[in-house]
Amino acid sequence: MMVGHDTNVTALAAALHVDLEAPGFARNDVAPGGALVVERLRDTRSGERFIHLYYRVQPLAAIRALKADVVVTPLSIPGCASPCRLDRFVTLLRSRIAVPRL
């Protein structure tokens, strides 16, 4: 689990080239408490690992009405099949972020 601020969600979405959309918000306007969910899966037969990416958010109307409604939207990562192979996901993400050299 990674925990961050809305700016972290925005930065990760930008690095993955995905748009964040939620009811009541403008495209790529991160909702309070919104989350990018990176789900890691493993094929039990082959052992191969995959990633599913979701945007989980409470719609603006639900926030205003103090309701616990949540919308989960699957996201497709450009350049990666769905589900995305873990090695491909790591390669794409590394190519799109600055990694400090120690």
N, C-alpha and C positions, 0 to 999 in steps of 0.2 A: 504494500500500500504506500502510495505517495500522497502527501497532503501539501496543498499549496494555496495560494491566493488566486483571485480571478485573473490576475495578470499572468500567472503561471499557466492557467487553463488556456488563455488566449495565445500565449507564446507556443505552447505545445501544439495547439490546433494549427497555428500558422506554420510551424515546422513540418507538420504532417500534411499540410495543404488541404485541410478539411474545413468546411464552413459549419459554424454552430448556429442552429436555428431552434428557437423555442417559442411557443405561443405567447404573444404579448410583447415580444422583444424584437428589435431589429436584428437582421442577420449579423452574426459575429459579435453581438452585444451580449456579453456573458451575464447570465442571471445570477442573483445572489444564491449561493449554495449550489450552483451548477457544478457538474463534475464530468471529466472525461474518464471513462472507465476503460481500462486496458485489460481485457480478459485473456489469460493465457490458457490454451487448451493443448492437450496431448492426445494423439491418436494411439490408442492402446495396442493396436496391432503393429504399427510401424515404429512407434516411439517418436514420430515427428511432432514438432511443436508448432502451434499456430497462435495468431492473435486475432481477436475480435475487438473492434473499437466502438464504443457507444458514447452518446452525450446524454447525461441524466440531469434533468432539471425540473424544478417546480414552476408551472406556468404562472405568469403574472397574476391572472385572475385568481388562482388558488392561493397565492401569497396574500393578496388583498383580502380574500375571504377567510383566511386562516385555515385553509383546508390542506389535508395531507396528500393531495393529488400529485403524482409524479409522472412525467413523460420520459420514456427512454427511447432514443432514436439511434438506430444502427448507423455507423458512418463507414463509408468506403474510402480507403486510403489510395489516392492516385498512384499508379505504378505498382500496386500490390493487389493480388487477387483476394477474394473474400471467401473463406478466411485467409488471412495473410500469413505466409510462412514466417516463423519467428526470425530466421536468419535474414530474410528479405526485409522485414520490418526494422531490424537492427541496422542493416546496411543503409536503408533509406534515411532513418533518423540520424545516424552518424554523419551522413553526407549533407545534412541540412542544419546542423547545429555546430557551434564553435566549441571545440574541446580544448581546454587548457593543457599546455605541455608542462610537465613537471621536470 
